[in-house]
Amino acid sequence: MDNHFVQYMVDFTMPQDLPDDFVHLIPEQRAAVNRLLNEGKILTYALSLENSKLWAVFCVQSEEELTELINRLPLSHYMKKRVSELTFYNAAHPFIPSFSMN
């Protein structure tokens, strides 16, 4: 099994006026995203309602796996998507406490 992982930034554009179906699927979307975050498939997830944008960094073994994960997200068919393979991805992890010998 190949353990080579690639990171992709997915730039989602939401509809300006959110249809009722979209709003009703938000809890399912959040549950799916939380599961993917716990599995390490999504590294970051950010939303700007003001700009109707959502950004996510995925860590997958192939673009096919990425497409499969995106298509399984309940809100994905409501949004336009732009995918970019990342050359590198660095992030600070502020929620991990640092260890102190004191």
C-alpha positions in Angstrom: 0.0 0.0 0.0 1.3 3.4 -1.0 1.6 5.7 2.1 2.2 8.9 0.0 -0.2 11.6 0.9 -1.0 14.8 -1.0 -2.6 17.9 0.3 -5.3 19.7 -1.7 -6.9 23.1 -1.0 -10.5 23.0 -2.0 -12.1 26.4 -2.4 -15.9 26.1 -2.3 -18.3 28.9 -3.3 -21.7 28.7 -1.8 -24.9 30.1 -3.4 -25.6 33.7 -2.5 -29.1 32.8 -1.3 -29.0 29.6 0.7 -32.0 27.3 -0.3 -33.9 25.6 2.5 -32.5 22.2 1.4 -29.0 23.6 1.9 -29.8 24.9 5.4 -31.4 21.6 6.5 -28.3 19.7 5.4 -25.9 21.8 7.5 -26.0 19.4 10.6 -25.1 16.4 8.3 -22.3 18.4 6.7 -20.9 19.3 10.1 -21.0 15.7 11.2 -19.3 14.5 8.0 -16.6 17.2 8.3 -16.0 16.3 12.0 -15.6 12.7 11.0 -13.1 13.5 8.3 -11.2 15.8 10.7 -11.0 13.0 13.2 -9.7 10.6 10.5 -7.1 13.1 9.3 -8.6 13.4 5.9 -9.5 17.1 6.4 -6.7 19.1 8.0 -8.4 22.5 8.2 -11.9 23.8 7.5 -12.9 27.4 7.4 -16.1 29.3 6.5 -16.9 32.9 5.6 -20.6 33.5 5.3 -19.9 37.1 4.5 -18.1 36.0 1.3 -20.1 32.8 0.7 -16.8 30.9 0.8 -15.6 27.7 2.4 -12.1 26.4 2.4 -10.8 23.0 3.3 -7.4 21.3 3.1 -7.6 17.6 2.5 -4.9 15.0 3.0 -5.4 12.1 0.6 -3.5 9.5 -1.4 -5.0 10.5 -4.8 -7.1 13.0 -6.6 -9.7 10.2 -7.0 -9.9 9.8 -3.2 -10.4 13.6 -2.9 -13.2 13.6 -5.4 -14.9 10.8 -3.6 -14.7 12.5 -0.3 -16.0 15.8 -1.7 -18.9 14.1 -3.4 -19.8 12.4 -0.1 -20.2 15.8 1.6 -23.9 16.6 1.8 -23.6 20.2 0.6 -21.1 19.7 -2.1 -23.5 19.6 -5.0 -24.8 23.0 -4.0 -21.4 24.6 -4.3 -18.8 25.4 -7.0 -15.4 23.9 -6.3 -11.9 24.8 -7.2 -9.2 22.3 -6.3 -5.5 23.1 -6.0 -2.8 20.6 -5.2 -0.5 22.1 -2.6 3.2 22.1 -3.0 3.6 22.1 0.8 1.3 22.7 3.8 2.5 24.0 7.1 0.3 24.9 10.0 0.6 25.8 13.7 -1.4 23.7 16.0 -2.4 26.1 18.8 -4.7 23.6 20.5 -1.9 21.2 21.5 -0.5 22.3 24.9 3.3 22.5 25.0 5.1 20.3 27.5 7.0 22.1 30.3 9.4 20.5 32.7 8.6 23.1 35.4 
